Every structure is written in C-alpha cells, then in structure tokens.
Amino acid sequence: MTAAVATSLAQNDESKSGTVHLIAGSLSGIQNFIYTISSDGALKSLRARSFYLELVAEEIVQQILEQLQLPRTKIIYAGGGNLFILTGEDETILKSKLKALQNKINEWLEKNFQGKIFFSLDYGSCDFNNIKPALFRDCWNQAIAKVSQHKNQKFRHQIENGKLLAVRDSYQPCKVCHRDDTEDLKPLNRHEADSTVACKTCRDMFQLGDEIPDTLAILRSKRSPTSAKLGAKYWLEVNGAYYYLFENSREVAFNVNPETDTVYCINNWEIENYTSGLTVPMLMGRYYQSTEDGKFISAEELAETSQGINRVGYLRMDVDRLGQIFAKGLEEQNYSLPRVASLSRQMSYFFKVYLNSLATDRSNNLASQAVKLTESDRPNLMFIYAGGDDLFISGAWDEVVEFAFDVYQSFRAYTGKHPDITLSGGISIDDAKFPLYQSASSSGEAEDKAKGNGRDSLGLFGTALKWDEWLGDNPEMIIKAIKERDGKDKYWQQEKNIPVLAGVLPFVNILIDQGFGSGYSRAFVRNLLKAAQLQEQQLEELRRKQKSLDSDEARDLRYYLHLPQIAYTISRLPKEVKLSNEFRRSLLSPYNAPYFRAIATWIELLNRRGTSQ
C-alpha cells in the first residue's frame, strides 16, 4: 500500500495537489455466461468458462495498467470480477482514458459474449495531503456508486452509436450457449462426428476443459501464434493479447520476452520462479477429482461415487452483505486504504487458496472441534469457481453436503467468529443427466431461500435453516434462532425444557450409527417425513383459508402437531434398537419439530441405492 500511495503522489508531484484517484471496475453478468449452457461435457465446459473469465479479468487489469503506464504495485485488489487501482494521473486525462478503455473493452465483450457480460469502470478522488478515514470512505463509496451507475446503463455507448441495435442476420442457434449470430457451427467434440454442433467460443471452452488440469503456468504476450513458435500446449486470444498455457514455469522461461511479456504461476509458492522478468502469482480455487488419465471427472462418475442414491450435488455460497462490510464494517477511525485492501485480499485468499487445501487434505485443514458427519476425506469434488467472495462447487452429493459444513465452520474460524461476517449457501441434488444450467439455477434458488431466512443459513432438502440449526452443536443458539424466527417469546414461556439434542446433524449422526434407513427402521424414517408433511399440509390449509401464520393456532400446528405420531413411532421400535432416553425426549421436543423433513430426507438419500427416484 505504501508503494501504491507513494508512486501515485509522485505522478502529480509537479502540481503539489496530492490528489489521488481510486479506479474501480466490475464485470457483471458473469453468471449469464458461465451457467447458461446445456450439452455433453457441460461440467468440464463450465469449469473452462470460469477459467477463461479469470483471464478476461486479468487482461482488463493489464490494459488499464498499460494505458495509464502504471506498475502492478498500483493494484489494490483484483479478484472476483472486481478491481481497484490507485493512480495520481491528471483527472482530465484519467477521465478520458477510462472512458475510452471502457468503451473498447465493452465492444469486445459485446461482440464475443452477445451482451451477457458488461464491464463498468470509473473512479473516486481524495486528497492525500489531508486524508482522514471518513474522507477515504467517501472516496471508496464514490467510486463504487459510479460503477453501479454504469451497471444500470449497460452498453450505453454501443446503443448511442447504433451498433448494438443494428439489424443482424440470425442463424441456427448454437446448441450449447444458444447464440444465433454466427454460421460457424461445428461438432463440439471434434473426435465424435455426431457430437452437438456448437459455436467457436463453446468449442474452444470444451477443448480448454481438457487442457486446464495440468496447466501450471501461463504466458501473456502480444506475439501471435503465427509469428512466434512458443511451444505452448494451447493458447487463447483475449481482446488482442494471447495467453499461452504451459505445464510448468520452466517451459515458459525459454519463451519470455522480459520487456513485453508477463508470466503467471498458478498457485505456485516457490520463490525461485519469481526472480526474473515480470512474473506474478495467479491464485485460483481449482481443486478437482481427476480420472486415471488426469482429466476432469464427469458428472456421471461423480454420481457413482456417492453414498446411497447416485446423485450429483451443486453448492453455491457467498459472503452475506459484503458491500456493507466494506462500506461500514470497519470503525471510522480505522477505515483506511491498507485495512480495506487487506480485508479484500484476505477474503479472496480464503476462497482461492485455503479451500484448495480444505478439499485436498481435510484432516489437516479442518479444526479438530468442527462438527462432522464422517471422519473420512471427501475427495469427489470439482471446483467450478471459487474466488472473490463466493463459490460454485459440484461433486458426489453426500460429499458436497459435508464440504458445505466444513467451509462454513472454517470461514467462521477464519473471521474470528465475527457476528456480522457470515456465509449463506444453497445445495441442489440432481441426476447426473439433469441439465447443468438448471442445477445451477436450483442451487441458486436454494441460496436465495437461505438469504431470505435472515442470512447465515443453508438451503438444503427443500428447507432453509440457520447453520447452527443444521450443525446442532449449540441447543441454546438453536432455540434462540427459533424464537427470533417465530417472533413471539410469550408463546414459548410454557416450554421450559431445553432438549439435550437439537437441530439436524445430531439426530442424523445417531440414526446412521444405529443403521437406520433400511429394514424395520425405514418405517421410522418415513414416519418422520410424514409428520413433516402433515405439518406443512395443515399450515398450507391455514394459508388457503387466509388465516395468519403468525397466530398461536399456526404455532401449535408447527411445533406440537407431530407429538402423537412421533410418540407412537418411537414406541413401535424393537427393543434391540438402542436409542437413549435423551434421544427419545429430544425428538419429542417442540423445538425439534422444524427439522423432521431435513433429518428424514438425509437418512433416506443415504440409504437409497442406484439412481431410483
């Protein structure tokens, strides 16, 4: 940060103004590009699209630095599609250059992504001769507000000059991304004659998916493949620059022009790789379970590794209220450029670096006191995207569920269990042949349901609960969550007994240990589900009659309707079933009534076999 500020002040040393500018940029519409695909090999293509967008974001940073003639020390933060760069450029010149850059970048984005992705770019200014925390906060918020305004006026320049609304020919749509503005359709998989026909971008992404796994170094150069034989295994063009992929940094060393080229070492911590030329680290959340030949595992193969029913799980998570954390999360007297930059980088570090370790070696990277369903590793995962403040991960459904709890507990430990820095997530569980874009949408809807539950929640098995309710390691916190959600403390004054067991995971753990879910115990699990369905039906009947769901009548249905059926179910269990009195009493507690569906669904899926519905 000191270098960034010092070089910015040196830029306007002659004017002695001390004014510096915080450039802010943001790529929007990323999900529209990544998720809206449907084809064979979609999982691999999705991963490739995420990787490609990392290169697009990096190229935008490079073009800003080159246009303004800035060193990389000026980068405050770049990740998750967002960037912040400090400069002391004359404001008139800066404004003109940024406008030209934004228009140039968006023309390329519109041409290549049909308006799905848009780049917003602007700046805020502050006086570093009299800088105060409040003034810098204003500068930060000013830059973000301007960027948000651009997002609300997407492709305005292209609309005004008539290019975006010009009449264009329409052709047969690409079977993968559905674009219809190109005739260049060929088989997606060049090794299969009857493969789905796709546009050049989708074909490139499909092939890129095969090249990513063993790519550990990337060379950025203005030298085209026709003018230079660099020995790369694959290359991509990104807005006038070429990115060459190599299996290791030693191969790149023989091809670098130190005056013009940049080398990126992916997740590489060896100091000797950064001693010559412009070599920078590129951090990526890129864990994946590979096949025997080192390629990405398919959705079908992931489903087959699942315990119980053969299904693929899709997990989406992000940090709650991140914008407010940056805007208001630091006390006014502590709000400074280094602190904000550190917060941004540490957040990105968790998603891009730590999660790789958590997925690779669970036992050595998960806190010993963490709540777990199993002690084993859960390797059958694929990171589609992890960076900035969010992630999208697929894998064997049971391992994805466990990984979600590992991520949450690790994040809470990483942030010192700060009450205002939390995660929300959503998981969908689908057949391996289910269209990937629909699975992404379903997990997104589950995440939205979690956000609607007051955040700090997980949407799973058709319900959204607080993480504490899922983990069940603190009954008092669970009861507090129920009372806050229910909103009527007086109703609970009659219920004095706090159950020994509360939440979802404690019951699931015990039932699995007892072998529940098959044979005689299957009826027990199904009766739990029936109790949940009865509650939901009665509440829906109240809703249909336009009665308040905030009434004591509704609460009686929600928390006490289950008692007769659950008591009967427990009494019918064989004597050899060793369920403790604490378990039986806790299951009958009204505080555990909201969790029957989640408990029963979890046990049922773990005991299904094959691909049966």
N, C-alpha and C positions, 0 to 999 in steps of 0.2 A: 504494500500500500504506500509506503514511503517513496518508493521509486516511481510509482504511478503519479503521485501528487507532485513530486519534485520535477519530473520531466514535463508535466502539464504546466507548471508555473514557469518553467524555462521557455516554453513555447511563446508565452506572451510577456517575456521579460522586458522587452523594449517599451511596452506601454505601461508597465508597472501597475496594471489594473488588478492583477491577482485573481481574475475571473477564470474559473474552470467550468467545464461543461460535462455533465454526466449523460452519455449516449445510452439510450435504452432501445432494445429491439426485441421483437417477439414473432415467432412463427405460429400462426393459428390455422386450424383445420387439419392438424396432423392426424387426428383420428379418422377423418374422412378419407385420407389417403391410405392409412395403414389397414383399417378394418373392413372397408367395403370391397372385399374380394371373395370370390367363390370359385374354387377349382380344385383339381387334384393337386396335392402337394402344397395346399394353402398354408399349412403351418410353417413350412420352410420358406415360402414366399413372404409370409408375414414377417418373419424374422429378418429376411433380407431387406424388406421395405424399411423396417426400423433402423437397420444398419445404414442404409442409404441416406435416410434423413439425418443421421448423425454427420455424414459427410456434407450434406447440403448446409446444415447449420454451421459447420466448421468453415466451409467455403465462404459463407456470408461474413463471418468474422474476419477471414483473411482479406476479403475485398474491402472491407471497411478500413482495416489497418493499412492496406496498400494505398487506398485512395487518399487517406489522411496522413500517410507517411508516419505511422506510429509503430513503436516497438510492441512486442507482446506483453511487456510489463504493464501496459496501459489497460489490459483486460482485468476488470474487477471480478467478473463472473461470466461464464458461458456454459450453459447446460440446460437440458430440458426444453430446448427451443427458445430460450431467453438469453439475452446478453446485456452486459453493462460494461461500458468502456469510458475511461476518463480522458479528457483532452483539454488543452489550453488554446486550441485553434481560434482564430478570429471568428466571432459569431456570424458575421455576414457570409464569410467563406464557408463556414461549417454548415450553415443552413442550406446553402446552395448545393454543396456536395452531398449532403444526406438526402436531399430531395431527389437528386439525380440518381443516387445509388438505389434508393427505394424503388423508383420507377423502373430502373434497369433490372433489378432482381425480380420484381413482380411480373415484368413482361416475360422473363424466362420461366417463372413459376406457372404463369397462366398458360403458356404455350405447352409446357411439359406435363402439367397436372390438371389442366382444364378448370382452373379456378378453385380447386379443392383446397389449395394451400395459399396463404397470403402472408406477406411479411410487413410488419409495422415498424417504423423507425423514426425516432425523434430524440429530443434531448431536454434536459433541465439545466439551469445555470445557478451558480452560487459564488460568493466572494470569499476566497480562502484567506484574505488578509484579515477578515473579521468573522471567521467561521465559528458558528455555535451549533450545538446539537439540533436545536429547533430549526435553524436555517438549513442544515443539511437534510433534515427530514422533509422540509418543504421542497427542496431540490429533487429528492428521490421521488416524492409523491407527484411532483410536477411532471417529471419525465414519464412516469407510469401513466398518468392521466392523459398525456398527449398520445402515447402509444395506444391506449384504449380508444381514443377518439378515431385514430386511423382504422382500428379494427371495425368500427361502426360505419366506415366509409370504404369498404374493400374495393380495390381496383377502380377507384375514382378516376385516376389519371387515364386508365385504359378505356373507361366509359366516355370520358370527355373527348378523347381524341378519336373515338368511333371504332377503335379496333375490337373492343370486347363485344360490341353489339352488331358487328358486321355480319352479313349473311354468309354462312359457310355451308359447304356440302356435307351431307350426312351419309355415312356408310354403314355396313354391317357392324354391329357393336362387338367390341372385344368381349369374349366370354368370361374374362376374369374381372376386369375393372369396369366394364360396360361403356367405355368411351366409344364414341361413334364418329370421331373427326379424322380418322386415318384409314387408308386402304391397306396399310402394311400389317396384315394379319397372317400369321404362320403358326404351325404347331407349337404349343407351349413347351413340350418336351421334344427336342429335336431327334431324340432316339426312338420316338414312338410315332409312327405315321398317322395313327388315329387319335393323337392327342388333341385336347381342346385348342382351338385357334385363339391366339392372343396377340395383342399389340406389342411393339418393340419394347416398351417400358416393362411390361409384365414378363416378357421373355427374358429380358435382362435380369429382372428380380429373381426369376426362377433359377437361372444359371448362377447368379450371385449366391443364392442359398447353398449351392454346392461348394462354393469357394470360401465362405466365411469361416467354417470351423477351424481350419489350420492357418488362417491369416493372423499374423502377429505383428506385421509392420506394413505401413502404407507410405508411399511416396507421392507427394503433391508436386506437380510440375506443370509448366506451361508448354513443355515439349510434347508434341502429339505422338501417338504410337507409330505413325508413318514416317516421322522424322528422326525417331530415336528408338533403337532396339535396347530396351532396358531389362529384358529377361523376366518381366513380371508374369505371374501365372494368370492374371486377369486385370482389366482396367475399366474405369468408368469415367465418363465426361460429366462434369458438374459446372454448368454455367461458364464454359470457356477454360476451365482448368481440368487436368487429368489426374486421376487418383489410381495409382498402380499398387496392386496387392502382392505382398511377398509373405513367405512362410517364416522368415526371421529377419532381424535387423542386419545381419552380416551380408545378406544378399543385396540389401538396399545400399550399403556402403560403397559398393563398386559403381553405382549408377547416379550418385548425387552430384548435382551442381550446387556447391555451397553458397553461391551468390543468389540463386533464384529459387531453389527447391526447399521444401520442408518435409521432414521425416517424422512420422507419428509411430511411436512404440505403444502397442496396445497392452495395457495392464502390466507394464514392464517396470520393475523396480531396480534394475541393475545400473549402477552409476556409470559404468564404462560405456553404456550405449548413448550417453548424453554429453560426451566430451568434445564432439566436433560438429561443425555446421549448425543449422537450425533444426534441432531435434527436440521434440516435445512429447510428453506423455499424452495418450488418449485413453481415458478411463471409460470402461464400458461394463455394464451388467450383462454378462454374456454366458452364464452357465447353461449347459445343456447336457442331457444324457445322449451319448452317441451310440451308433450302431458299431458292429465289429469292424467295419471298414472306415470308421471315424466320421461318418456323416451324421446329419441330424436324424434323430429317431422320429418315426411317423406317428400320427395320432392313433392309428390302429395298434401300433406296437406299445404306445404308452397305455392305452386302454387295457391291453392284455396283461400288463404288469400290476394292475390294480388288485387290491384285496377285495373279495366279494364281487360285486357286479362289475362288468367290463365297461368302464366309462372314463371319459377324459374330463378333468376339472379345469376351469378357467378362472383365474383370480385377478381382480383389478383392485388396486388400493391407491390411495393418495393421502397426503397430509391435509388435515382439516384446517380451513381458514388460513391458508398460508399467506395470502395477501395481507390479512390483518396482523399476522405475526410480524411481517416485515414493517408494516406501517405503524403498529402500536406495541409490538411485543417487547421492545427494549425501552427501558426507562429513559425519560427525556435527557437526563444528564449523561446517560451512557450511549445515546444514539449517535454513532459516528460511522464514518466510511469503513474503517477496519472491522468494526463489530458487525455491520450489516454484511460486508463481503465474507467475513468468516462464517456467519450464520448460513449464507447461501452455499458456500463451498462445503461446509460440514454436512448440510442436508443432502447435497448431491453425493458426497463421499459415502454416506450410508447406503444409498440406493445403487451406486455404481461400483463400489468396492466391497463393502462389508457383506452385502447379500451374496456375492460370489463365494465368499468364504463360508457363510452360513449354509449355503446349498451344498458346497463341496465336502465340508467336514463339520457335521452337525455337533458331534460330541465335544469338540474343542472350541466351538464358537458360540454355543448357546449356554446361557447362565445355568449353573447347576440347580438353582432353585426354580427354574422355569417349569410351568405345568405342562406335562406331555401325556399323550395317549400311549405312545410306544417309545422305547429307548433306541430303536434302530435308526440307521440313516434312512433318508428318503431321497434316493438319487434320481428317481424318474421324473425329472422336471425339465422344462425348457423355458428360459427367459426370452420372451418375445421383446420386451422392453423393460428396462429398469434404469431410471436416471431422473435428475431434477428432483421431483418430489412425488413421483408415482411409479407404478409398475404394472405390467400385464404379463402373467405367467401361466403356462399350461403344464399339464402333467397327469400322471395317474391320479384319479380323483381323490383317493384317501390321502395321498402324499401332499397334494395341493392344500387340502384342508389343514393338515398338520403344519405345513410350511406357513400358512397364513397366521396361525397362532404363534409360531416361532418368530416370524417377522414382527408381529405386534409387540410381543414381550421384549424382544431385542431393541426395538425402537424406543419403548418406554424407558428401558435401562439406559440407552444411548442419550436420551434427553433428560436424564436425571429425574424421570417420572414427573416432569413439569405438568401441572394440571391443564394447561392451555395448549400443549403441543401433543396432539393425538392423531391417530390414523382411523380412517374408515375404509371398509372394503366390501366387495361382493364376490360371491362364487357361484358359477353355474356349473352344472354337472350334466354332460350330454353324451350321446352316442358319438363314436369316432367319425361317423359319416355325416353327422349333423353339420350344416354349412357353418363355416368358421365365423363369418360375419354375424350370423345370428347368435352364436355362442358369445361373441364379444359384446353384442347388444344385451344379451340376457345377463351377463355378469355386470355390465354397466347399470342395468336396471336394479340388480340386487345391491349394487353400491349406492345408487340413488336412494333406495329404501333405507339403507344404513344411515345415510346423511339425514334423511327425514326422521330418523329415530333420535335426533338430538346429537348426531355425530358420535365419534368414539365408539363405533358399532360395526358389526359384521352382518351382512345379509347372506343367509345360507339356509337351504332346505325350506325355502318359501317364507322365512320369517327373518326379522331384523332384531337383534338383541345387542345390548352393550357387551363389550369384550369381557367385562367382569362376570356377566351372566353366563357367557359361554364357558369361561375358564373355571368358574365356581370355586376359586381359592379363597374368597372372602365373603362369607354369607351376609355379613352386615352391610357390605357395599352393594350386594345384590338386592337386599331388602330396601336399601336407600334408593336404588335405581327404580324399583317397582313403585315405591311411594311417590317419587318425583314424576314418573310417567303417569301414574294414576291421579295424582293431584288432589288427594283428599286424605289427609292424615287421620281425621276423626274416624274414618271407616275402619282403620287398622288398630284402633285402640283396644278392640276386643281380642285381637290376636297377639298374645304376649309371647308365645313360644317361638324362638328362633331355631329353625331346623339345623341339625348338625351338618347335613349335606344340602347344598343349594346350587342351582344353576344346571348346566347341561353336562359338562365333561365328567364330574364326579360320578354321576349315575351311569354314563356310558362306560367309564373305566370298570366299574364294579360289575356291570352286566356282561361285559366282554370277558372278564376274569371268570365269571360263573358259566360261561359258554352259552349265554342267551342268544336267541335269534334263530334257533333251529329246534326241531323236535317239539317236546311238550312246551318249551319256553317261548315258542313262536307265538302262541296264543296270547301270552303275557304282553309281548311287544305290540301285537296288533290291537290289543285292548287299550294300550296307552294311546295308540293312534286314533282309535275310535272315540276315546274320551276327548281328545283334542278336536276331532271333527264335530262332536256333539256340541262342545262349547262354541265353536265357530258358527255352526248352524243356528243355534239359539240366538247368538249375537246378531247374526245376519237377519233373523226374523224380527228382532227389535228394530234394526235399521230399516227394514222394509215397512214396518209399522210407524216409521218416523219417530220412534222414541229415542230419548237421549242415551248415548252410550257412556255418558258421564254420571249416570244415576246409580243408586245403590242396587237397583234391580240388575243392572248390567254387571256390576262388580260381583254380585252373588253368582251370576252365571259364569263369569270369567274365572273366579277363584274357588268356588265351592261346588259347582255342579258335578265335578269329577269324583267327589268323595265316595259315593256308594259303589260306583263301578270299579274304582281302583281298590277299595277295601275288599270287594268280592274277588277281584282278580288275584290279589295277594293271598287271600285265604285258600284259593284253589291250587296254589303251588304245591308240588310234592314236598314231603318232609326233608328229603335229601338236599333240597335247594338251600344253601347256606347264605341266606340274606339276613344281615344283622337287624336287630330291632331299630337301630338308628336309621338304617336304610328304609325300613318299612314306614317308620314315623315321618321321616323326611319326605318320602314320596307322597304321603297323605297331606302334607302341609300345603295350605293355600298358596304360600309363597312360591311353590314349585309348579303350580298349575300352568303357567305360560310356557313351560319347557317340554311338555309331553310330545308335541309334534317333532321337535328337533331331536329329542332322545330316541324316539321310536324310528324315525327316518334314518338316522345314523346307523343304528343297530341293524335295521332291515337291509340297508345297502351293503353293509359289511358282510352279511350272510347270504346275499344273493350269489348266484353263480352264472357265469356266462354273460350274455347280452339281453337276457329276458327283461321285459318292461316291469 
